[in-house]
Amino acid sequence: MKIGKLITTALLGFMFFLFIGLDLVLFGVIPLNSVVVTIMPIIGLVLGAALVVVASRKQGSAVNTAPPAA
């Protein structure tokens, strides 16, 4: 697993969920003093990092799989 991809994807997840949280506040779906506005970017960090970990495990297992014997 590459640490650079992990950090980049976690930051992208942070920015994505921050943007969603700000949109929800601006459109009046949730109030500004809601805890959800604070929690959403943290969830984005965790989900972004988890996405990279899951993708690297799938990619690693596909590379290590031997072809069937003939």
OpenMM code with the backbone's topology and positions (N, CA, C; nanometers):
from openmm import Vec3, app, unit

residues = "MET LYS ILE GLY LYS LEU ILE THR THR ALA LEU LEU GLY PHE MET PHE PHE LEU PHE ILE GLY LEU ASP LEU VAL LEU PHE GLY VAL ILE PRO LEU ASN SER VAL VAL VAL THR ILE MET PRO ILE ILE GLY LEU VAL LEU GLY ALA ALA LEU VAL VAL VAL ALA SER ARG LYS GLN GLY SER ALA VAL ASN THR ALA PRO PRO ALA ALA".split()
positions = [
    Vec3(0.0865, -0.1173, 0.0000),
    Vec3(0.0000, 0.0000, 0.0000),
    Vec3(0.0908, 0.1231, 0.0000),
    Vec3(0.0572, 0.2166, -0.0826),
    Vec3(0.1374, 0.3379, -0.0915),
    Vec3(0.0780, 0.4453, -0.0004),
    Vec3(0.1623, 0.5039, 0.0799),
    Vec3(0.1187, 0.6046, 0.1768),
    Vec3(0.0724, 0.7313, 0.1051),
    Vec3(0.1336, 0.7643, -0.0064),
    Vec3(0.0939, 0.8837, -0.0812),
    Vec3(-0.0497, 0.8747, -0.1318),
    Vec3(-0.0867, 0.7581, -0.1832),
    Vec3(-0.2246, 0.7386, -0.2286),
    Vec3(-0.3214, 0.7443, -0.1124),
    Vec3(-0.2808, 0.6867, 0.0003),
    Vec3(-0.3645, 0.6860, 0.1195),
    Vec3(-0.3932, 0.8284, 0.1669),
    Vec3(-0.2892, 0.9093, 0.1745),
    Vec3(-0.3053, 1.0475, 0.2209),
    Vec3(-0.3864, 1.1287, 0.1203),
    Vec3(-0.3582, 1.1128, -0.0076),
    Vec3(-0.4294, 1.1877, -0.1106),
    Vec3(-0.5782, 1.1550, -0.1120),
    Vec3(-0.6093, 1.0274, -0.1058),
    Vec3(-0.7501, 0.9876, -0.1087),
    Vec3(-0.8212, 1.0288, 0.0188),
    Vec3(-0.7523, 1.0221, 0.1325),
    Vec3(-0.8127, 1.0669, 0.2582),
    Vec3(-0.8417, 1.2178, 0.2531),
    Vec3(-0.7504, 1.2948, 0.1977),
    Vec3(-0.7741, 1.4398, 0.1858),
    Vec3(-0.8858, 1.4704, 0.0866),
    Vec3(-0.8934, 1.3939, -0.0215),
    Vec3(-1.0039, 1.4128, -0.1159),
    Vec3(-1.1379, 1.3783, -0.0518),
    Vec3(-1.1403, 1.2730, 0.0275),
    Vec3(-1.2617, 1.2376, 0.1007),
    Vec3(-1.2994, 1.3458, 0.2003),
    Vec3(-1.1989, 1.4022, 0.2673),
    Vec3(-1.2230, 1.5128, 0.3600),
    Vec3(-1.2857, 1.6313, 0.2891),
    Vec3(-1.2276, 1.6699, 0.1762),
    Vec3(-1.2791, 1.7858, 0.1024),
    Vec3(-1.4187, 1.7579, 0.0463),
    Vec3(-1.4426, 1.6373, -0.0022),
    Vec3(-1.5722, 1.6017, -0.0584),
    Vec3(-1.6818, 1.6097, 0.0478),
    Vec3(-1.6568, 1.5494, 0.1637),
    Vec3(-1.7583, 1.5509, 0.2686),
    Vec3(-1.7721, 1.6893, 0.3316),
    Vec3(-1.6641, 1.7677, 0.3345),
    Vec3(-1.6741, 1.9060, 0.3810),
    Vec3(-1.7642, 1.9862, 0.2874),
    Vec3(-1.7458, 1.9667, 0.1571),
    Vec3(-1.8283, 2.0349, 0.0580),
    Vec3(-1.9752, 1.9949, 0.0724),
    Vec3(-1.9998, 1.8660, 0.0931),
    Vec3(-2.1380, 1.8204, 0.1122),
    Vec3(-2.1975, 1.8813, 0.2381),
    Vec3(-2.1200, 1.8847, 0.3463),
    Vec3(-2.1687, 1.9445, 0.4708),
    Vec3(-2.2000, 2.0921, 0.4549),
    Vec3(-2.1132, 2.1643, 0.3855),
    Vec3(-2.1390, 2.3071, 0.3622),
    Vec3(-2.2610, 2.3279, 0.2736),
    Vec3(-2.2780, 2.2435, 0.1733),
    Vec3(-2.3972, 2.2530, 0.0892),
    Vec3(-2.5244, 2.2290, 0.1699),
    Vec3(-2.5217, 2.1297, 0.2571),
    Vec3(-2.6388, 2.1016, 0.3394),
    Vec3(-2.6713, 2.2181, 0.4321),
    Vec3(-2.5691, 2.2865, 0.4816),
    Vec3(-2.5921, 2.4039, 0.5667),
    Vec3(-2.6469, 2.5196, 0.4829),
    Vec3(-2.5861, 2.5424, 0.3673),
    Vec3(-2.6289, 2.6553, 0.2845),
    Vec3(-2.7705, 2.6388, 0.2307),
    Vec3(-2.8111, 2.5159, 0.2037),
    Vec3(-2.9460, 2.4923, 0.1543),
    Vec3(-3.0476, 2.4744, 0.2656),
    Vec3(-3.0027, 2.4830, 0.3895),
    Vec3(-3.0942, 2.4797, 0.5024),
    Vec3(-3.1422, 2.3418, 0.5421),
    Vec3(-3.0724, 2.2376, 0.4996),
    Vec3(-3.1128, 2.1028, 0.5358),
    Vec3(-3.0775, 2.0738, 0.6810),
    Vec3(-2.9584, 2.1167, 0.7227),
    Vec3(-2.9167, 2.1012, 0.8619),
    Vec3(-2.8746, 2.2380, 0.9152),
    Vec3(-2.8912, 2.2620, 1.0453),
    Vec3(-2.8497, 2.3909, 1.1015),
    Vec3(-2.6974, 2.3995, 1.1136),
    Vec3(-2.6464, 2.5210, 1.1193),
    Vec3(-2.5023, 2.5425, 1.1252),
    Vec3(-2.4417, 2.4888, 1.2542),
    Vec3(-2.5149, 2.4952, 1.3636),
    Vec3(-2.4601, 2.4502, 1.4911),
    Vec3(-2.4793, 2.3006, 1.5133),
    Vec3(-2.5057, 2.2268, 1.4087),
    Vec3(-2.5253, 2.0821, 1.4185),
    Vec3(-2.3897, 2.0119, 1.4258),
    Vec3(-2.3872, 1.9012, 1.4960),
    Vec3(-2.2656, 1.8213, 1.5072),
    Vec3(-2.2321, 1.7543, 1.3740),
    Vec3(-2.3310, 1.7348, 1.2908),
    Vec3(-2.3113, 1.6680, 1.1616),
    Vec3(-2.2109, 1.7436, 1.0757),
    Vec3(-2.2098, 1.8754, 1.0848),
    Vec3(-2.1170, 1.9563, 1.0051),
    Vec3(-1.9729, 1.9258, 1.0456),
    Vec3(-1.9492, 1.8965, 1.1707),
    Vec3(-1.8156, 1.8641, 1.2185),
    Vec3(-1.7789, 1.7190, 1.1908),
    Vec3(-1.8751, 1.6305, 1.1996),
    Vec3(-1.8481, 1.4877, 1.1846),
    Vec3(-1.8249, 1.4482, 1.0387),
    Vec3(-1.8930, 1.5124, 0.9454),
    Vec3(-1.8850, 1.4715, 0.8043),
    Vec3(-1.7430, 1.4737, 0.7467),
    Vec3(-1.6620, 1.5785, 0.7687),
    Vec3(-1.5251, 1.5730, 0.7148),
    Vec3(-1.4412, 1.4612, 0.7767),
    Vec3(-1.4654, 1.4304, 0.9036),
    Vec3(-1.3918, 1.3218, 0.9681),
    Vec3(-1.4321, 1.1881, 0.9057),
    Vec3(-1.5603, 1.1727, 0.8767),
    Vec3(-1.6079, 1.0519, 0.8085),
    Vec3(-1.5431, 1.0423, 0.6699),
    Vec3(-1.5275, 1.1557, 0.6027),
    Vec3(-1.4618, 1.1565, 0.4722),
    Vec3(-1.3176, 1.1101, 0.4796),
    Vec3(-1.2458, 1.1516, 0.5847),
    Vec3(-1.1082, 1.1049, 0.6034),
    Vec3(-1.1034, 0.9531, 0.6188),
    Vec3(-1.1907, 0.9024, 0.7031),
    Vec3(-1.1905, 0.7588, 0.7309),
    Vec3(-1.2320, 0.6796, 0.6073),
    Vec3(-1.3377, 0.7230, 0.5392),
    Vec3(-1.3835, 0.6503, 0.4207),
    Vec3(-1.2823, 0.6576, 0.3065),
    Vec3(-1.2153, 0.7697, 0.2919),
    Vec3(-1.1125, 0.7813, 0.1886),
    Vec3(-0.9965, 0.6872, 0.2140),
    Vec3(-0.9530, 0.6799, 0.3390),
    Vec3(-0.8442, 0.5877, 0.3728),
    Vec3(-0.8894, 0.4431, 0.3575),
    Vec3(-1.0118, 0.4132, 0.3986),
    Vec3(-1.0633, 0.2768, 0.3875),
    Vec3(-1.0754, 0.2352, 0.2411),
    Vec3(-1.1108, 0.3276, 0.1548),
    Vec3(-1.1214, 0.2985, 0.0122),
    Vec3(-0.9875, 0.2532, -0.0449),
    Vec3(-0.8804, 0.3206, -0.0059),
    Vec3(-0.7478, 0.2833, -0.0554),
    Vec3(-0.7059, 0.1473, -0.0007),
    Vec3(-0.7346, 0.1220, 0.1258),
    Vec3(-0.6966, -0.0064, 0.1854),
    Vec3(-0.7705, -0.1211, 0.1167),
    Vec3(-0.9005, -0.1040, 0.0943),
    Vec3(-0.9783, -0.2092, 0.0282),
    Vec3(-0.9302, -0.2289, -0.1151),
    Vec3(-0.9031, -0.1214, -0.1852),
    Vec3(-0.8575, -0.1329, -0.3243),
    Vec3(-0.7205, -0.1990, -0.3318),
    Vec3(-0.6322, -0.1687, -0.2391),
    Vec3(-0.4993, -0.2292, -0.2438),
    Vec3(-0.5050, -0.3774, -0.2087),
    Vec3(-0.5968, -0.4164, -0.1202),
    Vec3(-0.6103, -0.5588, -0.0880),
    Vec3(-0.6657, -0.6368, -0.2061),
    Vec3(-0.7631, -0.5804, -0.2769),
    Vec3(-0.8188, -0.6478, -0.3941),
    Vec3(-0.7137, -0.6594, -0.5035),
    Vec3(-0.6378, -0.5532, -0.5241),
    Vec3(-0.5367, -0.5531, -0.6278),
    Vec3(-0.4234, -0.6496, -0.5918),
    Vec3(-0.3862, -0.6537, -0.4653),
    Vec3(-0.2800, -0.7445, -0.4227),
    Vec3(-0.3206, -0.8893, -0.4341),
    Vec3(-0.4446, -0.9217, -0.4016),
    Vec3(-0.4892, -1.0607, -0.4111),
    Vec3(-0.5035, -1.1040, -0.5568),
    Vec3(-0.5379, -1.0136, -0.6449),
    Vec3(-0.5511, -1.0477, -0.7868),
    Vec3(-0.4137, -1.0736, -0.8489),
    Vec3(-0.3117, -1.0038, -0.8026),
    Vec3(-0.1777, -1.0214, -0.8566),
    Vec3(-0.1181, -1.1532, -0.8092),
    Vec3(-0.1469, -1.1937, -0.6858),
    Vec3(-0.0868, -1.3134, -0.6296),
    Vec3(-0.1595, -1.4412, -0.6687),
    Vec3(-0.2695, -1.4324, -0.7362),
    Vec3(-0.3458, -1.5511, -0.7739),
    Vec3(-0.2760, -1.6218, -0.8898),
    Vec3(-0.2488, -1.7504, -0.8695),
    Vec3(-0.1821, -1.8289, -0.9729),
    Vec3(-0.2852, -1.8778, -1.0741),
    Vec3(-0.2465, -1.8903, -1.1983),
    Vec3(-0.3400, -1.9429, -1.2981),
    Vec3(-0.3684, -2.0907, -1.2709),
    Vec3(-0.4839, -2.1394, -1.3132),
    Vec3(-0.5163, -2.2807, -1.2884),
    Vec3(-0.4216, -2.3748, -1.3661),
    Vec3(-0.3972, -2.4874, -1.3053),
    Vec3(-0.3078, -2.5852, -1.3699),
    Vec3(-0.3796, -2.6505, -1.4892),
    Vec3(-0.3027, -2.6750, -1.5932),
    Vec3(-0.3619, -2.7343, -1.7140),
    Vec3(-0.3553, -2.8841, -1.7127),
] * unit.nanometer
topology = app.Topology()
chain = topology.addChain("A")
for resn in residues:
    res = topology.addResidue(resn, chain)
    for name in ("N", "CA", "C"):
        topology.addAtom(name, app.Element.getBySymbol(name[0]), res)
